[in-house]
Amino acid sequence: MASTSTPATKLLTREKVPFVVHEYAHDPRSASYGSEAVDVMRERLGVDAAQIFKTLVIALSDGSLAVAVVPVPENLSLKAAAAALGGGKATMADRGAAERATGYVSGGISPLGQRKRLRTVVDVSAENWDRVLCSAGRRGLEIELAPTDLIRLSSAVVASIATGH
């Protein structure tokens, strides 16, 4: 396996935040990066799917990009995310723009250690857990950390932005 050192893990180490890295072999045929992470992490760790979060990059109506962090099994309410980040409307960001802004590849975008720090909103459900998992910045690499650390280090606002599917 490749190195588990990414900008996200380097940030956590530098800030002396306790975290655990979970690495697995990403299957390039997988239809959904989030579902793949849920399947592997549930099998290995017995965690609830709602404890595993995906990082979505959105484009706001003012032209800026932002990040929304929601549980993998849920859908993102673009309207709620835009409202939490100051109003206007939001759409899903162009993949290339998201990768350039964050410095990560799609399917491995972490809410932490991004090339350009984007405004971030984390779904309120993260606060229901002692530990959450999210991308460590590479496909097949998850970090487990306290949601309070995720929120603090990403300077996130917390709001109800997830909708059931």
Rosetta blueprint (number, residue, H / E / L):
1 M L
2 A L
3 S L
4 T L
5 S L
6 T L
7 P H
8 A H
9 T H
10 K H
11 L H
12 L H
13 T H
14 R H
15 E L
16 K L
17 V L
18 P L
19 F L
20 V E
21 V E
22 H E
23 E E
24 Y L
25 A L
26 H L
27 D L
28 P L
29 R L
30 S L
31 A L
32 S L
33 Y H
34 G H
35 S H
36 E H
37 A H
38 V H
39 D H
40 V H
41 M H
42 R H
43 E H
44 R H
45 L H
46 G L
47 V L
48 D L
49 A H
50 A H
51 Q H
52 I E
53 F E
54 K E
55 T E
56 L E
57 V E
58 I E
59 A E
60 L E
61 S L
62 D L
63 G L
64 S L
65 L E
66 A E
67 V E
68 A E
69 V E
70 V E
71 P E
72 V L
73 P L
74 E L
75 N E
76 L E
77 S L
78 L H
79 K H
80 A H
81 A H
82 A H
83 A H
84 A H
85 L L
86 G L
87 G L
88 G L
89 K L
90 A E
91 T E
92 M E
93 A L
94 D L
95 R H
96 G H
97 A H
98 A H
99 E H
100 R H
101 A H
102 T H
103 G L
104 Y L
105 V L
106 S L
107 G L
108 G L
109 I L
110 S L
111 P L
112 L L
113 G L
114 Q L
115 R L
116 K L
117 R L
118 L L
119 R E
120 T E
121 V E
122 V E
123 D E
124 V H
125 S H
126 A H
127 E H
128 N H
129 W L
130 D L
131 R L
132 V E
133 L E
134 C E
135 S E
136 A E
137 G E
138 R E
139 R L
140 G L
141 L E
142 E E
143 I E
144 E E
145 L E
146 A L
147 P H
148 T H
149 D H
150 L H
151 I H
152 R H
153 L H
154 S L
155 S L
156 A L
157 V E
158 V E
159 A E
160 S L
161 I L
162 A E
163 T E
164 G L
165 H L
